[in-house]
Amino acid sequence: MTVTNNSSLDEIDKEVAASLFEIYSTSERQLWRSNMVSSLNGAITYDGKSAPISNSIDRLAFKIHRSLASAVVVGSKNVVAESYFAPLKRPLPIDQSGRALERYPHLVIVTNGQTSFANSALLRDSTDRFTIITSKSGFASVDTELRSAKVDADVIIQGDTSVDMNSARLYLDERFPGLKVVEGGPSILTNMLRAKVLDQLALSVTPKIVPTTFPFIGNNETSICNLTLYRHLVIADTLLLVYRIL
């Protein structure tokens, strides 16, 4: 099975999709889950992008996560490196019941204002409103770039010199009930772990060894984080894991 960003339902093994819906779906009213891909040796990017790490199964898992999410949360560096824009048009076009997907997840960007969006796909290609969560110190640079590009977005201040992740979660939980999927990168995931914002971590481990100098997640300021395996699945040599964060 080969799954690309433009794959139709006819090109996707529906039995495999059903299995993935089963391990990723949730009935919880509020849930924050990171969704990541890693090589066997822990690389999460190659040449700044996750695509070389990914494979067909991971791409399908990625699409299904977006089908289930009310919002996708991503750090500003990933937005630029991975060419994010709104609306997010890469969910699988059905829900877990096989019905046509009625909406796309809302794009939420977290930034302290240190990453420039100038000439990015976000400002160039977005045709739908998105949300930026920033701090008081980061607001000016974010506001300037949006005004310069004549792009409308909801800019929400949470925190003084850095984004207060707990306040951001409370705001987004009220606005977007259901599953919030965090797509990285490492910095935002590390900050969320430190703030105890994440509930679960979904990880696709692909059968690849990839040169890397970047940490998978966490840094010297991160305390030990304990997890328990919640669900798992193996498809075509790809290990799909969902952990609960304790």
Buried (B, 14 or more C-beta within 10 A) or exposed (E): EEBEEEBEEEEBBEEBBEBBBEBBBBEEEBBBBBBBBBBEEBBBBBEEEBBBBBBBBBBBBBBBBBBBBBBBBBBBBBBBBBEBBBBBEBBBBBBBEEEEBEEBBBBBBBBBBEBBBEEBBBBEEBEBEBBBBBBEBBBEBBBEBBEEBEBEBEBBBBBEEBBBBBBBBBBBBEBBBBBBBBBBBBBBBBBBBBBEBBBBBBBBBBEBEBEBEEEBBBEEEBEEBEEEEBBEBEBEEBBBBBBBBE
